[in-house]
Amino acid sequence: MKRVFRYSVAAALLLSAFLAAVNLSRQQPETEIIRKLSGLRLSLELYRMKEKSLPRDFSEVVKKGYLEDIPVIKLKWRPGNSSMKHRASFRPENTGSWAYVNDPKDENFGLIHIDSLEKDPRGRYWSEL
């Protein structure tokens, strides 16, 4: 009886690991990721037009109602997340999340990009979209 229980637990763990690996190997469709990136950029532009400046912290865009919430991004071999990383300059660090250049002294101030060093299905770097 104990042996059957052990095999059952082992099989359940293997199945869970397999399903987790399958989930990590998938990503959102490329068009959906680009649509979400465009939505983030549009909400930032609306903020800039109304507030007359860009925010240092992207959460201000959400707090002031220009964006309901930061959308989930799911790249291949990365867990899905809805975080916005703040960077002093355009320097992708391969976190698989969104990134915002928040230093007014940087030439890319206000740039929202995908924080990834990987390529999309068409061979373009996600961070350069």
Secondary structure, DSSP 8 states (H G I E B T S, - for coil): -HHHHHHHHHHHHHHHHHHHHHHHH----HHHHHHHHHHHHHHHHHHHHHHSS--SSTHHHHHTTS-SS---B--TTS--B--EEEESSS-----SEEEEE--TTSTTTT-EEEE-SSB-TTS-BGGG-
